[in-house]
């Protein structure tokens, strides 16, 4: 017998989120493990928080609407498609899989992300890619202030423009911007990307269905903070 709000048809399950005020993530995992479901369609997500958190199976989850904060957090295999917008920290600490957002994303998209791909087709708010540690994070629109803050590894690709203090305290990783950089954060430096760099970035975009005549600049660490001297605290204040 199908659980309330679940319409199971072979390997596809349509779920009404209104019927699951609690326990939806556990039900997704159960259906994948016990029933062999590989594709989920979630109706009426209504911007609820913590949807599709901690998914480990290689399944597809499609949300028919907007979702709230932490959607796809700790993702380790699922492909998650959001048909509208996402709240804070989509894909936080994800290790594997993919998240595609047709609309915009709120703060801290991809925070501490370690692997996989996040693709925002609209714009992302402040602190996008904060403490990025791996994977590919694509934003077709703009990003807000302090995006790429303390990036360590991975690729953050911004096809639009950035807010203030971009790439503040950047360590390593690959940070790319096609539009205007409102201002750079502490110890961030802009360099011209090589032809090989341009081809690599456009290759990542094409893999995710994005094609355009973007010319990217690369933002790297000036390395002044790599060997920070606590007798010179002003180095942290020049944003």
C-alpha positions as CSV (number, residue, x, y, z in Angstrom):
1,X,0.0,0.0,0.0
2,X,1.3,3.5,-0.9
3,X,1.9,5.9,2.0
4,X,-0.4,9.0,2.2
5,X,0.4,11.5,-0.5
6,X,2.5,9.1,-2.5
7,X,1.6,7.9,-6.0
8,X,4.0,5.1,-6.9
9,X,4.1,4.1,-10.6
10,X,7.0,1.7,-11.2
11,X,10.3,3.5,-10.6
12,X,8.6,6.9,-10.4
13,X,7.0,8.4,-7.3
14,X,4.8,11.5,-7.2
15,X,4.6,12.9,-3.7
16,X,2.4,15.7,-2.3
17,X,4.6,17.5,0.2
18,X,1.5,18.8,2.0
19,X,0.9,15.3,3.3
20,X,4.5,15.1,4.8
21,X,4.9,17.9,7.3
22,X,7.7,15.7,8.8
23,X,9.7,12.7,7.5
24,X,9.7,13.5,3.8
25,X,13.5,13.0,3.5
26,X,13.3,9.6,5.2
27,X,10.5,8.6,2.9
28,X,12.6,9.5,-0.2
29,X,15.4,7.3,1.1
30,X,13.1,4.5,2.0
31,X,11.4,4.5,-1.4
32,X,14.8,4.5,-3.2
33,X,16.2,1.7,-1.0
34,X,13.1,-0.6,-0.6
35,X,11.0,0.1,-3.7
36,X,13.7,0.9,-6.2
37,X,12.3,4.3,-7.0
38,X,14.8,6.3,-9.2
39,X,12.7,9.4,-10.0
40,X,10.7,11.6,-7.6
41,X,8.3,14.5,-8.4
42,X,7.5,16.6,-5.4
43,X,4.3,18.6,-5.6
44,X,3.5,21.6,-3.4
45,X,7.0,22.2,-1.9
46,X,5.8,25.6,-0.8
47,X,9.3,26.9,0.1
48,X,9.6,24.4,3.0
49,X,13.1,24.1,4.5
50,X,15.5,21.1,4.5
51,X,14.0,19.3,1.6
52,X,16.1,16.5,0.0
53,X,18.8,16.8,2.7
54,X,21.2,13.9,3.1
55,X,20.2,11.9,0.0
56,X,22.7,9.2,-0.9
57,X,21.1,7.3,-3.8
58,X,21.6,8.2,-7.5
59,X,18.0,9.3,-8.0
60,X,16.4,12.4,-9.6
61,X,14.2,14.6,-7.4
62,X,12.1,17.3,-9.1
63,X,10.5,20.1,-7.1
64,X,7.4,21.6,-8.7
65,X,7.8,25.1,-7.2
66,X,10.1,27.0,-4.8
67,X,12.0,25.4,-1.9
68,X,13.3,26.9,1.3
69,X,16.6,26.9,3.1
70,X,19.2,24.0,2.9
71,X,17.7,22.2,0.0
72,X,20.0,19.4,-1.1
73,X,22.4,19.9,1.9
74,X,24.8,17.0,2.4
75,X,23.8,15.6,-1.0
76,X,25.8,12.6,-2.0
77,X,24.4,11.4,-5.3
78,X,21.0,12.8,-6.1
79,X,20.2,15.0,-9.1
80,X,17.9,17.7,-7.7
81,X,15.9,20.0,-10.0
82,X,14.1,23.0,-8.6
83,X,11.6,24.6,-11.0
84,X,11.5,28.0,-9.2
85,X,13.7,29.5,-6.4
86,X,15.7,28.2,-3.5
87,X,16.4,29.7,0.0
88,X,19.6,29.9,1.9
89,X,22.5,27.4,1.6
90,X,21.3,25.2,-1.2
91,X,23.7,22.3,-1.5
92,X,25.6,23.1,1.7
93,X,28.4,20.6,2.2
94,X,27.3,18.4,-0.7
95,X,29.8,15.9,-1.9
96,X,28.3,14.4,-5.0
97,X,25.4,14.8,-7.4
98,X,23.8,17.8,-9.0
99,X,21.4,20.6,-8.2
100,X,19.8,22.7,-10.9
101,X,17.7,25.8,-10.0
102,X,15.6,27.4,-12.7
103,X,15.2,30.7,-10.7
104,X,17.2,32.6,-8.1
105,X,19.1,31.4,-5.0
106,X,19.3,33.2,-1.6
107,X,22.4,33.5,0.6
108,X,25.3,31.0,1.0
109,X,24.6,28.8,-2.1
110,X,27.1,25.9,-2.1
111,X,28.6,26.8,1.3
112,X,31.4,24.4,2.1
113,X,30.5,22.3,-1.0
114,X,33.0,19.5,-1.6
115,X,32.0,18.0,-4.9
116,X,29.3,17.7,-7.6
117,X,27.7,20.5,-9.5
118,X,25.3,23.4,-8.5
119,X,23.8,25.3,-11.4
120,X,21.8,28.5,-10.7
121,X,20.1,29.8,-13.9
122,X,19.2,33.1,-12.2
123,X,21.2,35.1,-9.7
124,X,22.5,34.2,-6.2
125,X,22.6,36.4,-3.2
126,X,25.4,37.1,-0.7
127,X,28.2,34.7,0.2
128,X,27.7,32.4,-2.8
129,X,30.4,29.7,-2.7
130,X,31.6,30.6,0.8
131,X,34.3,28.3,1.9
132,X,34.0,26.3,-1.4
133,X,36.1,23.2,-1.1
134,X,35.4,21.4,-4.4
135,X,33.0,20.8,-7.2
136,X,31.5,23.2,-9.8
137,X,29.2,26.1,-8.9
138,X,27.7,28.0,-11.9
139,X,25.7,31.2,-11.6
140,X,24.3,32.5,-14.9
141,X,23.3,35.8,-13.3
142,X,24.9,37.9,-10.6
143,X,26.2,37.1,-7.2
144,X,26.0,39.2,-4.0
145,X,28.5,40.6,-1.6
146,X,31.3,38.4,-0.1
147,X,30.7,35.6,-2.6
148,X,33.7,33.3,-3.0
149,X,34.7,34.2,0.6
150,X,37.5,31.9,1.8
151,X,37.3,29.6,-1.3
152,X,39.8,26.7,-1.0
153,X,39.1,24.6,-4.1
154,X,36.7,23.9,-6.9
155,X,35.3,26.2,-9.6
156,X,32.9,29.2,-9.0
157,X,31.8,30.5,-12.4
158,X,29.9,33.8,-12.5
159,X,28.5,34.7,-15.9
160,X,27.1,38.0,-14.6
161,X,28.5,40.5,-12.1
162,X,29.5,40.4,-8.4
163,X,28.7,42.4,-5.3
164,X,31.2,44.0,-3.0
165,X,34.2,42.3,-1.3
166,X,34.3,39.5,-3.9
167,X,36.6,36.6,-3.1
168,X,37.6,38.1,0.3
169,X,40.4,36.0,2.0
170,X,40.5,33.7,-1.1
171,X,43.0,30.8,-0.7
172,X,42.9,28.7,-3.8
173,X,40.4,27.3,-6.2
174,X,39.3,28.6,-9.5
175,X,37.1,31.8,-9.5
176,X,35.8,33.2,-12.8
177,X,33.8,36.3,-13.5
178,X,32.5,37.5,-16.9
179,X,30.8,40.7,-15.8
180,X,31.6,43.6,-13.5
181,X,33.4,43.1,-10.2
182,X,32.0,45.7,-7.9
183,X,35.0,45.5,-5.5
184,X,37.5,42.9,-4.5
185,X,37.9,41.6,-0.9
186,X,41.1,41.4,1.0
187,X,44.0,39.8,-0.8
188,X,42.0,39.1,-4.0
189,X,43.7,39.9,-7.4
190,X,42.3,39.8,-10.9
191,X,44.4,38.3,-13.7
192,X,43.6,37.7,-17.3
193,X,42.6,34.1,-18.0
194,X,44.6,32.2,-20.6
195,X,43.1,30.7,-23.7
196,X,43.3,27.3,-22.1
197,X,41.5,28.6,-19.1
198,X,38.8,30.2,-21.2
199,X,38.3,26.9,-23.1
200,X,38.1,24.9,-19.8
201,X,35.5,27.2,-18.3
202,X,33.4,27.2,-21.5
203,X,33.7,23.4,-21.5
204,X,32.2,23.3,-18.0
205,X,29.4,25.6,-19.1
206,X,28.6,23.5,-22.2
207,X,28.5,20.4,-20.1
208,X,25.7,22.1,-18.2
209,X,23.8,23.5,-21.2
210,X,25.2,27.0,-21.0
211,X,26.6,28.5,-24.2
212,X,27.6,32.1,-24.7
213,X,30.3,34.5,-25.8
214,X,31.5,35.2,-22.2
215,X,35.1,36.4,-21.7
216,X,36.1,35.5,-18.1
217,X,38.6,37.0,-15.8
218,X,40.2,34.9,-13.1
219,X,40.4,36.0,-9.5
220,X,43.3,34.6,-7.5
221,X,44.8,35.0,-4.0
222,X,47.5,37.7,-3.6
223,X,48.9,35.2,-1.0
224,X,49.6,38.0,1.5
225,X,47.3,36.3,4.0
226,X,48.8,32.8,3.4
227,X,51.6,33.7,5.9
228,X,49.6,36.2,8.0
229,X,51.6,38.0,10.7
230,X,49.5,38.9,13.7
231,X,51.6,42.0,14.2
232,X,49.9,43.4,11.1
233,X,46.1,43.0,11.8
234,X,45.3,45.9,9.3
235,X,45.8,43.4,6.5
236,X,42.4,41.9,7.4
237,X,40.7,45.3,7.3
238,X,41.4,46.5,3.8
239,X,38.3,45.4,2.0
